[in-house]
Amino acid sequence: MILTLHNPEWATEFAALRDVYVSSLGKLLLRVEHVGSTAVPNLRAKPILDIDIVMPSYSLATSRAEPNW
């Protein structure tokens, strides 16, 4: 994959995805973080968003593994 110039829309895309996780998982979350090169302004990056979903326990994640849509 080729590195591209930083795209300010990555922050907007992350915010939209974070909202999906928060609305789906709610109080199970501690936080949702935009990590990796796309989170750093002015840094060339692979145009793939890296997102960490932080929960207090791994068992909470496995109990919600099946989508509810």
N, C-alpha and C positions, 0 to 999 in steps of 0.2 A: 504494500500500500504506500502511496506517495503522501508526504507531508504537505499540508496546505497552509496558507496564511491564516492567521486567527480570524474567526468569523464571529462578530458580536452577537449574531443570532443564536449561537450555542447556549448562551446564558438564558435566553428566552425559551429555547427548547427544553433546557433542563428544568426551568421553573414550571413549565407545563407538565412535564413528566413527574416532577416532585408532587404537584397537586394531585395527580392520579394516585400515586402511592399513598399520600396522606389520606385521601378520601377513601381509599380501599382498605387501608390497614389501621388508620386512626390511632388510637391510644396504644396499639401494639408497638408503635415506632418510638424510638428515642430521637432520631433525626434522619434526614436524607441529605447526603452530601454530594456535590459535584466535584469529582476528583480527576486526576490525570491531566494530560496536556491541554485538553479543550477547556479546562477550568482556569488556565493561566493566560491572562490578556497578553497579546503581542508575541506569543510563542507559537511557532509552527507546530502543527499537530496532525495526527490522523483524524479525519472527520468522523470519529466515533465517540459518543459521550460515554464516559465512565461514571457510574453512579454507585455509591455505597448506601445501602439501606441498613441502618443501625437499629438493632432491637436488643432488648435486655437479655434475651435467651434464644439460643438456636432452636429450642423446642417450639417456640412460638412460630418460627418460620415454617417448620415442617408441618405444623398443625394447619397452616393456611396454604399449603402447596397447591391445592386444586383451585383453579379460577372459579369465580362465582358469577360469571357473565353468561 
